[in-house]
Amino acid sequence: MNEDEKVVLDYLFQTHSIYTGKKRNCVVAMVGVCASGKTTVARALAEKLNLHYVSADEVRVILRTRNPKANYEHVRTIIDEFVFNRLCYSEGSVIDSDFGNSGKRLLLEAMIADGTRCPVFFIRTTCDMDVMVGRAIDNIPDLFFVNAGTIYQGDNKGAVVKIREMIRQLPKHYSWSGGRWTLLPTKGIFATIDTSDDATPMIQHACARIVFRLTTGQSVPEDCVGGFPQ
């Protein structure tokens, strides 16, 4: 880890380590393409479950601010260091990054299991494709996309970069068949949240299942609608 990366890690500790209320010793990691509602759901889960929220894009933005030619190779290392450190204090985190790659999921689980026994919950976000593209065009792009490199010279560079990133991620998450996009089967997903419409009920349901798992050690099927703490 170079000096810039150490500075970013210190920044995370200084700004993300204030923790009040009930502690939940777990890690929630997100799975989903750009504009699928991943960040919105991640923030909601962090708030409802009283977990730290840490964003891979935030880390990249800080690195790029310090060094425009920054290498993002160790972004995962920075986040892992933060998450593992907080777990030592029984403080969980939500990682806002795409764990669509099975290798990334296995590495995260192995890292957590190596030093703690806390569970890792992978939450996948999905959305109607037209809605995702519309969001990327209409919404104000995050800083990571606004200042990213592109040869496009139009007004909305951030949206162009975000759509480019969404296209890059699509093959890991969806297949095109029968005139429609279909989610690929993915092992280890705890809950799938569709953000095409109001996702609040699905978020609340996922939180209730996580709390039940942490409280009792028992799992609840995703399609269960009752019989456990809400």
Protein Blocks (a to p, Z undefined) as FASTA:
>chain_A
ZZklmmmmmmmmmmmmccgdjddddddddeddehilmmmmmmmmmmmnopacddfklmmm
mmmmmomkbcfklmmmmmmmmmmmmmmnopacdddddfkbfklmmmmmmmmmmmmccdcd
dddddddfklmmmmmmmpccdfklmmpccfbfbfblmlmmmmmmmmmmmmmmbcceehia
cddddehiabdcdfkbcfklmmmmmmmmmmmmmmnopacdfklcghiaZZ
